[in-house]
């Protein structure tokens, strides 16, 4: 079960003062904005770029689907859907499990390499590791 630390996950927006680790399913979706939910999610999944380690501003980080075939939606859109009540937080977490947290530069690099490698994920992995 992924967990988050309430005050640190929200930064200056201060979701609360309770500094205990809580499961992501503890979040009451309608009580927070989609952007805050996205920040909490990115923090719970590492809070830094998987490839280069960049972690200066969590709101800039992005989610990259490892396999485009398994993608059911974008994480920002799904965060909005959770807040609206049209999908559950469990569905959002299941979708995020299919993603890597990356910085914008590495995200662009990943998509360029996918196009060059004819969508071969094994070639993409070897290209990233050899970087």
N, C-alpha and C positions, 0 to 999 in steps of 0.2 A: 504494500500500500504506500503510495507516494504521500509525503507529508510536507507541510510548509510551516514556517515560523511567522506567525501573524504580523508582527510589527515590521520585520525586515522585508518580508515579501511585498509589502505595500509601500515601503519607503516613506516619503513625506506625506503620502495620503493617509497614513495611519489607520489601518483597518481595526486596530484595537491595541490594548496594552498587554494582553496576555501573551507572554513569550514562550509558552509551551508549544511543542510540536503537535499539530493536529492533522488528521487525514484530510485530503482534498474534499472528500465527500461531506465534511463538516460545514463547508461553505453554504450559506443560505443564498442561492443565486439572485433572488430579487432584491437583496439588501445591498448589492454592490454593482458598480458600473461594468460593462463588458471589458473596458480597457484595464480595469483593476483586476478582474478575473483572469485576463490574459497574462498580466504581470505575475500574478500568484502562480499560475500554471507554468510559465517559463522558469520562475525561480525554483519551483518544485522539481523541475526536470533538469536541474543543473545550474541555471542562471548564467551560463557562459557558453561561448561558441565551442562546439565539440571539436572543431578542427584547429583553430588558432588560439583558443582560450580567452578571447576578448570578452571582457565583462564590465566595461565602464558604465554603460547605461542599459538597464534591462529592457526598457521600453523600445529600444532599437533592435533587439534580438528578434529573430524570425524562426518559424518552424518550417522544416523541410521534410516533405514526405519521402521516405526511403524508396517506396515503390508507388509510382503514380497510379498504377492499376488498382491499388487498395484504397485510394483516396475517396472518402465519402463527402468531404467538405473542407473548406479552409478553416483554420483554427480561429481567426478573428470573427468570421461569420458564425461559427458554432458557439463562440463565447456569447455573442449577441442572442443566439437562439436559446441558450441556457437561461440567460437573464429574462428573456421574454416568456420562458416556460414551455417552449415548443419541443425541446429535447432535454434529456436528463444530464446531470453532471457526469454520470457514469459513461454516457455515450461520448462526451467530450474527452474524458480521460482515455477511453479506448482509442479514440482517433489520435490523441497526442502520443500514445504508445507506438504509433506507426511513424513518428516523426523524430528528427534530430533538431536540437536547438543550435542555430547557426547565426553568425553575424551577416550583415547584408553583403559584404565582399565575398565571403566564402559561399553564400547562397547563390550569387551571380556566377561564381566560378563553377559550382556544382551543375547549374543548369547549362552553362556553355559546354562543359565536358560531356553531359548527357547528349546534347545535340551532336557533338563531334563524334561520339562513340556509338551513334545510332541506338541510343537508349539502352546500352548494355551496362547494367548495374555492376557487373563484375569488373569491367574495364574502368568504370568510374571509381570504384573502391581502390583499385590498384593505382590509379592516377593520383588520388588524394593522398594515399600513403607514401607515394614517391615524391610528393611535393617538397 
